[in-house]
Amino acid sequence: MPNPLTRKLELFGELPAEDRRLLDAVATGRRSVPAKTSIIQEGDAPSDVHLVLSGFACRSKVLANGQRQIFAYLVPGDFCDLHIFILKAMDHSIETLSPCEMVAIPRARVLELTGRPAIARALWWSNLVDEATLREWLVNLGQRDAVQRIAHLFCELHLRLASVGLVRDGEFSLPISQSELGDTMGLSTVHVNRALQSLRRQGLIGLESHVLTIPDIDRLRKFGGFNPNYLHLEGGKTDRSPTGGVRPG
């Protein structure tokens, strides 16, 4: 079974066998990281790129008064810091939210991967999806009410995790506390609790022991105004020629 990075990048398009072999090889040397562990602090200049193989991590910034804003969740198949060889230092922090398995990939191995044209295009696609996701999060925070915000987030996580084989019968692990949801959605813990209760009462979700159940994903998507287009899961599967023609990939 391919590692989650391979599964994720093949959403963009089929990879040659040698590229798949190289991607699978980077999963060797994985290490277990406890929950609530700092992986990278703002201002750091890491020497390796970190890849999440299991568990949840997040990107965040902490204000001088101690308040935290989480602005991305990192799930299996996600790189934490692929841009470190271009930018001088990290402008945000990365922390595990749950126990994780991660691998640190040396610069030389990253350069080997990006030297493969199909992998380089897939990584570019992945980075563009990250940017599109951040735009969608801004809309979510600014224009939806508390209950819709959380519904929208759950729809996104459902699709992202399903794409790497981590959803079973509408259920997936959600190792995120109400406090962390509050730091993500710009809500107090009290408001998060009320929003979750509302979603439960409407039969839109079940949440027990950090396992989220979505009995009817189409209904939850409609409620949260979720349009999956920003995740571009089919975005690389057509080949747009320089002359403007579109050929099946």
N, C-alpha and C positions, 0 to 999 in steps of 0.2 A: 504494500500500500504506500503510495507516495506521501512525502511529508506535506504539511499544510501549505508551505511556500510553493511547492510544485503545483498542487491543486489550485491554489489561488491564481498563479500566473498563467495556468492553462485556461482560465476563464477568458483571457485575452485572445488566445489562439493556440493551436496545437504547437508543441515544441518538438524539435528534433530529439531523437533518442539520446544523443550525446549531451544535449542541454539538460534533459531530465536527469541524466546521471550526475552531472555537475551539481544541480540543485539539490538532489537527494544527498549528495556527499557532504554538503555544508551542514547537515543536521547531526553529523558526528561530533562527539565532544560536548554533548548537551549537559547542562548542569541544572540542578534543582534550586530554585530561589524561593524563600519563604514569602508569604503575604506581607504587605506593607514594607517592602524593602526598596530603598532608593537604588535605582540602576544608574541614573545619570542626574546630576544636579545642574541647574542653570549656571552657565559660565564654564562648565567643564569642556574639555577638548578630548573626547575619547579616542583611543587608538584603534579600537575595533568597532565593528557594526554589530548590533544585537538583534537577534531574531527570536520572536515568540513562537514556541512550538506547542505549548499548552498553557491554559490559564488566561487570566485577564491582567492587563497593565493599563496605564493611562498616561497621557500627557497633561501637564498642569503648570500653572504659575501661582505663586503665593505672594500676596501683597504684604506690605510692611506691617500691617495690623494682624497678620496671621490668616486672613481669609484666603481660601483657595478656590481657583476656578479650574475645573477639569474641562478640557476642550477636545479630547479625543480618547476613545477606547482602543486599545491594541489587543487583538485577539490572535489565535493561532494563524500563522502565515504572514503576520505583519512584521516589517522591520521597524525598529525603534528610532533609528538614527542614520539612515542611509546617506544623508547629506553631509556627514561630518568631515569628509575629505574635501569639501568645497568651502564650507563656512568655517570661520575661525573658532567659534565656540558655540555651545548650545544656548539657545535663547529661552529654553523652558526645561522643566524637569520631567523625568520619567520614573514611575514607581509601580511596583506590582500591587494589584488589588487583591489577588488570590495567590496561593502557591502556583508557581509557574515552572515550566521547563524552558530554558533559553539556551541559545548558543551564541558565543562571541566569534565573529568572523573576521579574520585579519584582513588588513588592507589589500595584500597581494591576492587573496582569494576573491575579494570583491571586484578588483580590477579584472581578474580572470573571467568572472561572471559577466561583467559589463562589456567585455570584449567580444562576447557572443551576440550577434545582431538580434536574434529573436528574443533572447533574455533581456537585452538592453531596451528593446521596444516594450516588452511586457513590464519592465520596471518603470519605464516612463509612464505607461498607462496607469500603473498602480499609484504613482505620485500624483497624476492628474485627478484620479479618483479621490485621493486624500484631500486635495484642494476643493473639489466639488462637495465633498462631505462637510468640510468646514463651512462652506457657504450655506449649505442646507441647515447646519446647526445654528448659524446666525439667524436665519429666518425662523427656525423653530423657537429660539429663545425670545425673539422680538415680536412675533406675530401670533403665536398660539397660546391658549390658556394652559394652566398647569397640567390638567388631565390630558389634554391633547399632546403636550410636549412629551410626556412620558410614554404615551401610546405610540407616538412617532418613533421615539428612540427604540422601543421594544420591537417595532416592525423592522427597523434597520438592523438591529442585532440579530433578529431571526433570519434575515436574508443573508447577512454576512457569514453567520455561523453555518447556515445550511449550505452555503457555497463551498465550505471545506469539510462537509460531512458531519457536522456536530449538532444537528437537530434530528430528533427521533420522535415521530408521531406528534409533532407540534410542541415538543418539550426540549428545553436546553438549560444548561447550567447558567445561572446568573449570580456569580459570587460578588455582588455589589451591595453595599449597605445602603440604608435609607439616607444616611448622612452623605455618602458619596454621590448618590443620585441628586441630593440637594446641591452639592458642589458643582454638579454637571448642569443642572437645569436652572440654577439661580433661584432655588426655593429653599425655604426652611424645612427642617425635618418634619415639622407638623404638617406643612402643606404637602410634602411628599407622601406622608402617611394617608392624608385625606384623598389624594389623587389615586393612590393604589386601591384604597377602599372603594372609591367610585368605580374604577375599572372592574374590580371584583363583583360589585353589586350588579353591574350591567352584563355580567357574564362574558366579559371580553378577555379576561386573563384569570389564571390561577397562579398563586405564588406560595410555595411551601418549601421550607428548608433550602432556599436559594435555587430552586428549580422553577423556572417560569413555564407555564403551560398556556398556549394560545389555541383555544378550541376552533376558532374560525378566523384565519389570518386575513381573509378578504374583508370581513366585518371590522376588524381592528384597523386595517389600513384605511378604510373609508372613514372611520371615526377620527383617526389621527391625521387625515389629509396626506397620507403617505403615497408618494409617487416614486417608485424605485429607479427612475431614469438616472438620477444623479450618481448612482453606483456603477453605471455603465458596464454591467456584467456581460453585455453582448457587444460592447463598443469596439472590440478589436477583431471581430469575426467577419468583417467585410474589408476587402482590400480596395481602398480608394486610390485610383491611379492618378498620376500628375495631370492627366488630360481631363480629369473630372468624371471618368466612367467609374461605375461601381461593379466590381466583380465578386462573385461569391468566394468567401475564403475557404 
